[in-house]
Amino acid sequence: MRHKMWIPVLAAILAMASAGESEAGLFCGSGRFRCSPERSCNPCGDYCKARVNCGPSYKTVRETIWCTEQYNECKTVYDTCVEKTPVTCSRTVYDTCYRDECYTVRKPCYKTCYRNVCYSVKVPHYKTCYRTCTQTIRKPVYKTCYRTCTYSVCRPVYNTCYRNVCYTVRKPCYKTCYRNVCYTTYKTHTETRYRNTCHTVMRPVTTTKCVPVQCGEWKTVKECVPGPCVEKCVQDPGSFCFDADSCCHVFKPGKTRKVMVQDPPRTICKKVWCPKTVNKTVTCTRMVPEVKHCKVPYTVCCRTPVTCTKQVPYTTCTYTCETRTKQVPYTTCKMVRECRTKQVPYTTCSYTCQTICRKIPYKTCTYTCETRTKQVPYTTCSYTCETRTRKVPYCVPRTVCETRYVCHTKRVPRQVTVTKTRCVPKVVCRKVPCDPCDPCDAAPGCAAPSTACDACDVVK
């Protein structure tokens, strides 16, 4: 349509020009007459129709561009699993038992006795006496008097006044606007898959066997044991004698001497162990491993990006100036002189003589002899035989079967889908302007065959 608008203009230019090659420079050389059809070169032909047929032409060009695309790839990931395997083992446990055993002990019995002892003490006797003392003192007498004093003061007188003050304020105006924001969310797809796993189960197997067990019994045996020889301390009887220092009788204990004395014989009971062998039937349980297969489900999550658009509000603020008036108070101060009177106190002192009498106490002490009696304790010891029973421990072994768990670590593979990006070549076709007469093999002039230009891809 744009080329048809230029046709009247070109016709006017061709009417003024006389040369036949004046149109060679139009449309980058695409308007030369050598590519026109043969009927257009006739002197009596239609030039406008021939000019339209020789307009600019385009050709299709293929270009290779690189585009990015996302693809999913399966990746093997190994998970570390810990499996516990039961293991049966036996161990020996020792039980502590107790048996009674009799034994004889000698128990001392202590007894506290008292004897009277006379002694003399001096008892002090205190007495309080008084003596009279006369003394003359000077006693001060204080008196408070007042005198009148005149003074001047300045009293402030305050007055509150007001003045008008103009000020400018900026008033904010808020406006809420919205803008579109693109964001990416991920949509999760869940898929359940199964993998075959093998695990070992311990199956108990019970067997019976005869085991010889060493056992026995305790028998009580009586035995007479002669008493041991013990060294005892024996005290001779004491006596009273007169003491000249204390003027009283004093008890003097007898001498202490050591004597060997044999204790009476005693009968003891002791237990004797008599061993014997007994066959016992023991049930043994052992664990036999057994392999089982099962399918374990696991879930695979895939995330797909989704682009969404949302409106985000934001606030704009503009300020407008406004003039206001307010009254500001201020205070004026005026000093007024004033005379006042006050009473000032003062103190006078005078002394008077005064005679006083007082009694001063003092103490006197006298001693008297006094005879007193006190009880002095002493301890006597005697022994008594006593039979006691005590627990004697002994160990009895026994076998205990127990199950322990051994941890085994293994790696279990699983497939995970990973999203990656790669560059892919893509062929794009586009049209570019070209010279429609260049590929033609026609000779210069108007005698060019019409079939040469018909083979070109001409786009009007």
KELUM-507868 format. One record per residue (C-alpha): y, x, z; residue in one letter. Coordinates in nm, 4 decimals. Layout:
BEGIN
          y          x          z   code
          Y          X          Z      A
...
END
This chain:
BEGIN
          y          x          z   code
     0.0000     0.0000     0.0000      M
     0.2339     0.2908     0.0743      R
     0.1764     0.4389    -0.2757      H
     0.2661     0.1068    -0.4452      K
     0.6069     0.1066    -0.2724      M
     0.6915     0.4400    -0.4449      W
     0.6146     0.3142    -0.7956      I
     0.9676     0.1670    -0.8760      P
     1.1329     0.4826    -0.7483      V
     0.9118     0.7078    -0.9612      L
     0.9795     0.4941    -1.2695      A
     1.3560     0.5405    -1.2300      A
     1.3165     0.9174    -1.1907      I
     1.0960     0.9417    -1.4998      L
     1.3554     0.7486    -1.7062      A
     1.6232     1.0111    -1.6216      M
     1.4039     1.3165    -1.6699      A
     1.2965     1.4369    -2.0139      S
     1.0396     1.7032    -1.9328      A
     0.6761     1.6027    -1.9191      G
     0.5800     1.8369    -1.6388      E
     0.8400     1.7190    -1.3870      S
     0.5772     1.5343    -1.1878      E
     0.3639     1.8419    -1.1317      A
     0.4918     1.9084    -0.7810      G
     0.4424     1.5555    -0.6387      L
     0.1698     1.4920    -0.3801      F
     0.0869     1.8629    -0.3447      C
    -0.0004     1.8903    -0.7175      G
    -0.2293     1.5901    -0.7166      S
    -0.0013     1.4046    -0.9585      G
    -0.0497     1.6335    -1.2645      R
    -0.1179     1.4539    -1.5957      F
    -0.4133     1.6703    -1.6983      R
    -0.6384     1.4675    -1.4721      C
    -0.5183     1.1293    -1.6096      S
    -0.7531     0.9208    -1.8259      P
    -0.7306     0.9658    -2.1998      E
    -0.5820     0.6204    -2.2557      R
    -0.2966     0.7072    -2.0149      S
    -0.1855     0.9998    -2.2350      C
    -0.1166     0.7816    -2.5348      N
     0.2570     0.7660    -2.6232      P
     0.2559     0.3939    -2.6331      C
     0.0402     0.3497    -2.3140      G
     0.1433     0.2206    -1.9664      D
     0.2605     0.5158    -1.7590      Y
     0.2763     0.3255    -1.4264      C
    -0.0876     0.2227    -1.4505      K
    -0.1905     0.5811    -1.5258      A
     0.0155     0.7105    -1.2297      R
    -0.1587     0.4774    -0.9883      V
    -0.4996     0.6019    -1.0995      N
    -0.4011     0.9641    -1.0223      C
    -0.3049     0.9099    -0.6493      G
    -0.4190     1.1373    -0.3574      P
    -0.7939     1.1542    -0.2799      S
    -1.0038     1.2167     0.0340      Y
    -1.3440     1.3661     0.0977      K
    -1.5896     1.3294     0.3867      T
    -1.6489     1.6422     0.6019      V
    -1.9281     1.6738     0.8565      R
    -1.8488     1.8657     1.1785      E
    -2.0755     1.9609     1.4647      T
    -1.9329     1.9074     1.8187      I
    -2.0941     1.9663     2.1581      W
    -2.1200     1.6784     2.4070      C
    -2.2424     1.6845     2.7654      T
    -2.5195     1.4522     2.8787      E
    -2.7133     1.4085     3.2000      Q
    -3.0913     1.4111     3.2141      Y
    -3.3540     1.3893     3.4889      N
    -3.6007     1.6681     3.5555      E
    -3.8976     1.6677     3.7922      C
    -3.9048     1.9517     4.0430      K
    -4.1899     2.0441     4.2749      T
    -4.0919     2.0691     4.6442      V
    -4.3311     2.1921     4.9137      Y
    -4.3293     2.0233     5.2568      D
    -4.4665     2.2066     5.5575      T
    -4.7127     1.9936     5.7581      C
    -4.8756     2.0779     6.0889      V
    -5.2275     1.9462     6.1422      E
    -5.4014     1.9498     6.4787      K
    -5.7769     2.0176     6.4800      T
    -5.9754     1.9398     6.7974      P
    -6.2041     2.2195     6.9249      V
    -6.4632     2.1613     7.1993      T
    -6.5182     2.4421     7.4499      C
    -6.6739     2.4707     7.7927      S
    -6.5501     2.6536     8.0998      R
    -6.6740     2.7136     8.4514      T
    -6.4894     2.5409     8.7337      V
    -6.5418     2.6389     9.0957      Y
    -6.5256     2.3625     9.3554      D
    -6.4449     2.4519     9.7133      T
    -6.6723     2.2914     9.9762      C
    -6.6585     2.3242    10.3520      Y
    -6.9277     2.3496    10.6224      R
    -6.8898     2.3112    10.9987      D
    -6.9351     2.6190    11.2182      E
    -6.9324     2.6180    11.6010      C
    -6.7825     2.9022    11.8040      Y
    -6.6889     2.9584    12.1706      T
    -6.3489     3.0752    12.2915      V
    -6.2149     3.1654    12.6358      R
    -5.9038     2.9709    12.7105      K
    -5.6647     3.1151    12.9697      P
    -5.5165     2.8732    13.2261      C
    -5.1897     2.9805    13.3779      Y
    -5.0610     2.8374    13.7096      K
    -4.7174     2.8884    13.8600      T
    -4.6922     2.9197    14.2440      C
    -4.3883     2.9617    14.4664      Y
    -4.3197     3.1530    14.7945      R
    -4.0170     3.1279    15.0270      N
    -3.7807     3.4279    15.0585      V
    -3.4894     3.4472    15.3131      C
    -3.1592     3.6269    15.2308      Y
    -2.8026     3.6485    15.3783      S
    -2.4765     3.5753    15.1932      V
    -2.1050     3.5933    15.2847      K
    -1.9205     3.2663    15.2236      V
    -1.5413     3.2957    15.1597      P
    -1.3017     3.0356    15.3132      H
    -0.9592     2.9934    15.1495      Y
    -0.6478     2.8443    15.3240      K
    -0.3093     2.7650    15.1701      T
     0.0073     2.8380    15.3789      C
     0.3809     2.7860    15.3027      Y
     0.7027     2.9779    15.3873      R
     1.0596     2.8422    15.3575      T
     1.3160     3.0108    15.1251      C
     1.6932     2.9216    15.1020      T
     1.8969     2.9861    14.7823      Q
     2.2552     2.9121    14.6596      T
     2.3051     2.8181    14.2930      I
     2.6049     2.7331    14.0677      R
     2.5597     2.4023    13.8848      K
     2.7653     2.3447    13.5656      P
     2.9371     2.0065    13.5146      V
     3.0167     1.9084    13.1497      Y
     3.2812     1.6498    13.0436      K
     3.3538     1.5138    12.6930      T
     3.7214     1.4439    12.5945      C
     3.8813     1.3148    12.2676      Y
     4.2038     1.3983    12.0800      R
     4.3676     1.2122    11.7886      T
     4.3872     1.3929    11.4486      C
     4.5757     1.2698    11.1381      T
     4.4703     1.3716    10.7826      Y
     4.5457     1.2709    10.4210      S
     4.2892     1.1766    10.1545      V
     4.3129     1.1044     9.7797      C
     4.1263     0.7881     9.6850      R
     4.0262     0.7467     9.3155      P
     4.0946     0.4137     9.1415      V
     3.8765     0.3528     8.8299      Y
     3.9659     0.1213     8.5375      N
     3.7316     0.0313     8.2465      T
     3.8832    -0.0066     7.8929      C
     3.7259    -0.0719     7.5477      Y
     3.7962     0.0623     7.1942      R
     3.6523    -0.0426     6.8559      N
     3.4332     0.2121     6.6751      V
     3.3030     0.1755     6.3162      C
     2.9644     0.3203     6.2235      Y
     2.7320     0.3124     5.9227      T
     2.3639     0.2299     5.9363      V
     2.0983     0.2730     5.6661      R
     1.8762    -0.0324     5.6375      K
     1.5315     0.0384     5.4920      P
     1.3821    -0.1951     5.2293      C
     1.0044    -0.1666     5.1911      Y
     0.8086    -0.2728     4.8803      K
     0.4341    -0.2733     4.8354      T
     0.2969    -0.1633     4.4931      C
    -0.0567    -0.1168     4.3623      Y
    -0.2173     0.1453     4.1398      R
    -0.5643     0.1618     3.9884      N
    -0.7918     0.4362     4.1233      V
    -1.1286     0.5255     3.9715      C
    -1.4058     0.6344     4.2038      Y
    -1.7722     0.7120     4.1593      T
    -2.0470     0.5559     4.3656      T
    -2.4158     0.6236     4.3572      Y
    -2.6766     0.3529     4.3265      K
    -3.0054     0.4369     4.4945      T
    -3.3376     0.3381     4.3372      H
    -3.6448     0.3576     4.5573      T
    -3.9934     0.4138     4.4202      E
    -4.3186     0.4287     4.6159      T
    -4.5823     0.6801     4.5066      R
    -4.9195     0.7882     4.6423      Y
    -5.0843     1.1256     4.6834      R
    -5.4422     1.2076     4.7850      N
    -5.4797     1.3925     5.1158      T
    -5.7848     1.5294     5.2907      C
    -5.8146     1.5505     5.6675      H
    -6.0947     1.6540     5.8970      T
    -6.2200     1.4200     6.1707      V
    -6.4371     1.5474     6.4551      M
    -6.7419     1.3228     6.5092      R
    -6.9164     1.3528     6.8484      P
    -7.2933     1.4312     6.8495      V
    -7.4809     1.3923     7.1815      T
    -7.7954     1.5995     7.2689      T
    -8.0056     1.6245     7.5884      T
    -8.1606     1.9417     7.7366      K
    -8.3180     2.0609     8.0648      C
    -8.1277     2.3262     8.2569      V
    -8.2542     2.5046     8.5725      P
    -7.9977     2.4699     8.8513      V
    -7.9900     2.6921     9.1586      Q
    -7.9365     2.4813     9.4701      C
    -8.0464     2.4778     9.8319      G
    -7.9751     2.3372    10.1728      E
    -7.8290     2.4512    10.4994      W
    -8.0521     2.4655    10.8131      K
    -7.9133     2.4826    11.1656      T
    -8.0598     2.7610    11.3898      V
    -7.9843     2.7985    11.7636      K
    -7.9416     3.1491    11.9065      E
    -7.8693     3.2671    12.2639      C
    -7.6042     3.5359    12.2878      V
    -7.5420     3.7247    12.6219      P
    -7.1873     3.7117    12.7542      G
    -6.9612     4.0142    12.6970      P
    -6.8343     4.2427    12.9724      C
    -6.4676     4.1734    13.0371      V
    -6.2270     4.3815    13.2405      E
    -6.0378     4.1574    13.4836      K
    -5.7379     4.2262    13.7015      C
    -5.7951     4.1309    14.0677      V
    -5.5168     4.1256    14.3261      Q
    -5.5763     4.1895    14.6980      D
    -5.4268     3.9418    14.9457      P
    -5.0690     4.0184    15.0572      G
    -4.9059     4.0201    15.4006      S
    -4.5658     3.9492    15.5648      F
    -4.3705     4.2329    15.7287      C
    -4.0305     4.2481    15.9041      F
    -3.7367     4.3919    15.7064      D
    -3.4674     4.5496    15.9230      A
    -3.1984     4.5366    15.6495      D
    -3.2198     4.1630    15.5920      S
    -3.3334     4.0763    15.9505      C
    -3.6187     3.8552    15.8205      C
    -3.9877     3.8658    15.7244      H
    -4.0606     3.9706    15.3670      V
    -4.3835     3.8991    15.1777      F
    -4.5498     4.2030    15.0221      K
    -4.8179     4.1282    14.7593      P
    -5.1510     4.3110    14.7629      G
    -5.2584     4.5855    14.5213      K
    -5.3860     4.4987    14.1745      T
    -5.7121     4.6588    14.0585      R
    -5.9382     4.6247    13.7520      K
    -6.2982     4.5009    13.7828      V
    -6.5681     4.4775    13.5065      M
    -6.7203     4.1239    13.4987      V
    -6.9875     3.9972    13.2580      Q
    -6.9427     3.6451    13.1163      D
    -7.2343     3.4015    13.1246      P
    -7.4607     3.3834    12.8155      P
    -7.3866     3.1160    12.5497      R
    -7.5918     2.9351    12.2900      T
    -7.4529     2.9306    11.9382      I
    -7.5577     2.7227    11.6401      C
    -7.5418     2.8816    11.2961      K
    -7.6397     2.7530    10.9550      K
    -7.8773     2.9402    10.7243      V
    -7.8780     2.8792    10.3472      W
    -8.2227     2.8141    10.1970      C
    -8.2068     2.8421     9.8118      P
    -8.4317     2.6528     9.5659      K
    -8.4443     2.5882     9.1880      T
    -8.4308     2.2348     9.0439      V
    -8.4569     2.1305     8.6743      N
    -8.1838     1.8884     8.5729      K
    -8.1338     1.6958     8.2504      T
    -7.7891     1.7708     8.1054      V
    -7.6255     1.5689     7.8272      T
    -7.4179     1.7843     7.5897      C
    -7.1673     1.6442     7.3432      T
    -7.0503     1.8558     7.0517      R
    -6.7966     1.7691     6.7837      M
    -6.9055     1.7886     6.4172      V
    -6.6255     1.8123     6.1581      P
    -6.6214     1.5439     5.8863      E
    -6.3884     1.5408     5.5844      V
    -6.2208     1.2107     5.4888      K
    -6.0030     1.1280     5.1887      H
    -5.7114     0.8877     5.2000      C
    -5.4026     0.7982     4.9979      K
    -5.0708     0.8638     5.1669      V
    -4.7693     0.6706     5.0329      P
    -4.4339     0.8422     5.0014      Y
    -4.1019     0.7168     4.8755      T
    -3.8888     0.8818     4.6060      V
    -3.5179     0.8023     4.5949      C
    -3.3125     0.8403     4.2736      C
    -2.9349     0.8167     4.2711      R
    -2.7460     0.6954     3.9627      T
    -2.3683     0.7462     3.9427      P
    -2.1590     0.4300     3.8807      V
    -1.7855     0.4422     3.8061      T
    -1.5778     0.1667     3.9685      C
    -1.2080     0.0878     3.9780      T
    -1.0123    -0.0375     4.2770      K
    -0.6477    -0.1108     4.3483      Q
    -0.4905     0.1079     4.6151      V
    -0.1667    -0.0235     4.7725      P
     0.1237     0.2101     4.8398      Y
     0.4636     0.1395     4.9917      T
     0.8019     0.2456     4.8531      T
     1.1129     0.2602     5.0691      C
     1.4787     0.2369     4.9638      T
     1.7807     0.2466     5.1926      Y
     2.1007     0.0370     5.1785      T
     2.4163     0.1415     5.3672      C
     2.5823    -0.1148     5.5977      E
     2.9051    -0.0747     5.8030      T
     2.9132    -0.2211     6.1539      R
     3.1652    -0.2300     6.4407      T
     3.0994    -0.1967     6.8115      K
     3.3102    -0.1750     7.1277      Q
     3.2713     0.1499     7.3238      V
     3.3773     0.1353     7.6932      P
     3.5649     0.4228     7.8536      Y
     3.6822     0.4695     8.2138      T
     4.0241     0.5892     8.3357      T
     4.0705     0.7381     8.6835      C
     4.3918     0.7338     8.8960      K
     4.4235     0.9172     9.2319      M
     4.6071     0.7351     9.5188      V
     4.7067     0.9319     9.8342      R
     4.6266     0.7676    10.1711      E
     4.6795     0.8746    10.5416      C
     4.3972     0.8262    10.7947      R
     4.3394     0.8953    11.1685      T
     4.0208     1.0046    11.3492      K
     3.9117     1.0937    11.7057      Q
     3.7857     1.4548    11.7448      V
     3.5609     1.5124    12.0544      P
     3.5685     1.8345    12.2635      Y
     3.3715     1.9377    12.5787      T
     3.5051     2.0937    12.9088      T
     3.2853     2.2753    13.1661      C
     3.3353     2.3326    13.5461      S
     3.0975     2.4846    13.8078      Y
     3.0067     2.3600    14.1643      T
     2.8159     2.5592    14.4352      C
     2.4958     2.4059    14.5798      Q
     2.2467     2.5299    14.8442      T
     1.8748     2.4426    14.8017      I
     1.5633     2.5093    15.0175      C
     1.2096     2.5386    14.8762      R
     0.8621     2.6183    15.0094      K
     0.6642     2.9023    14.8518      I
     0.2800     2.8691    14.8878      P
     0.0443     3.1591    14.9595      Y
    -0.3371     3.1781    15.0230      K
    -0.5418     3.3462    15.3036      T
    -0.9196     3.4244    15.2841      C
    -1.1836     3.4690    15.5676      T
    -1.5608     3.5403    15.5322      Y
    -1.8589     3.4035    15.7387      T
    -2.2263     3.5182    15.7212      C
    -2.4863     3.2551    15.6251      E
    -2.8702     3.2773    15.5950      T
    -3.0306     3.1005    15.2995      R
    -3.3872     3.0502    15.1669      T
    -3.5012     3.0544    14.8032      K
    -3.8367     3.0010    14.6285      Q
    -3.9651     3.2896    14.4129      V
    -4.2168     3.1875    14.1424      P
    -4.5300     3.3884    14.0553      Y
    -4.8081     3.3158    13.8002      T
    -5.1898     3.3161    13.8437      T
    -5.4374     3.3238    13.5497      C
    -5.7971     3.1899    13.5194      S
    -6.0266     3.1571    13.2149      Y
    -6.2381     2.8575    13.0964      T
    -6.4991     2.8587    12.8197      C
    -6.4505     2.6064    12.5328      E
    -6.6636     2.5285    12.2274      T
    -6.4742     2.4572    11.9005      R
    -6.5704     2.3705    11.5439      T
    -6.4070     2.5163    11.2314      R
    -6.4431     2.4566    10.8577      K
    -6.5860     2.7502    10.6575      V
    -6.5153     2.7289    10.2813      P
    -6.7660     2.8225    10.0080      Y
    -6.7561     2.7898     9.6260      C
    -6.9885     2.5800     9.4074      V
    -6.9720     2.6473     9.0295      P
    -6.9945     2.3725     8.7648      R
    -6.9473     2.3640     8.3858      T
    -6.6790     2.1380     8.2347      V
    -6.6490     2.0507     7.8629      C
    -6.2981     2.0008     7.7338      E
    -6.1342     1.9469     7.3951      T
    -5.8406     2.1528     7.2783      R
    -5.6268     2.1140     6.9692      Y
    -5.5570     2.4012     6.7293      V
    -5.2516     2.3690     6.5043      C
    -5.2907     2.4570     6.1333      H
    -4.9911     2.4773     5.9028      T
    -5.0217     2.3839     5.5352      K
    -4.7813     2.3166     5.2481      R
    -4.8041     1.9815     5.0659      V
    -4.6401     1.9615     4.7200      P
    -4.4373     1.6595     4.6064      R
    -4.2283     1.5793     4.2984      Q
    -3.8507     1.5287     4.3307      V
    -3.6281     1.4037     4.0477      T
    -3.3164     1.6207     3.9960      V
    -3.0213     1.5178     3.7766      T
    -2.8863     1.8000     3.5512      K
    -2.6194     1.8303     3.2818      T
    -2.6685     1.9950     2.9386      R
    -2.4730     2.0382     2.6125      C
    -2.6086     1.8519     2.3047      V
    -2.4836     1.9048     1.9447      P
    -2.3535     1.5962     1.7652      K
    -2.2545     1.5555     1.3959      V
    -1.9234     1.3710     1.3348      V
    -1.7984     1.2646     0.9917      C
    -1.4258     1.2561     0.9157      R
    -1.2122     1.2304     0.5977      K
    -0.9690     1.5042     0.4859      V
    -0.7242     1.4985     0.1842      P
    -0.8276     1.7046    -0.1186      C
    -0.7142     1.7745    -0.4809      D
    -0.9092     1.5329    -0.7035      P
    -0.8665     1.7482    -1.0176      C
    -0.9860     2.0825    -0.8807      D
    -1.3582     2.0173    -0.9259      P
    -1.2991     1.8920    -1.2820      C
    -1.3748     2.1349    -1.5702      D
    -1.1230     1.9820    -1.8061      A
    -0.8829     2.1993    -2.0079      A
    -0.5101     2.1661    -1.9464      P
    -0.3446     1.8970    -2.1431      G
    -0.3858     1.5246    -2.1864      C
    -0.7174     1.5531    -2.3749      A
    -0.9230     1.5801    -2.0515      A
    -1.2320     1.3593    -2.0550      P
    -1.2189     1.0577    -1.8315      S
    -1.5693     1.1232    -1.6890      T
    -1.4531     1.4356    -1.4974      A
    -1.2191     1.2463    -1.2653      C
    -1.4562     0.9533    -1.2311      D
    -1.7011     1.1835    -1.0484      A
    -1.4427     1.2652    -0.7765      C
    -1.4335     1.0660    -0.4534      D
    -1.0908     0.9026    -0.4961      V
    -0.9518     0.6920    -0.2132      V
    -0.6495     0.4881    -0.3032      K
END
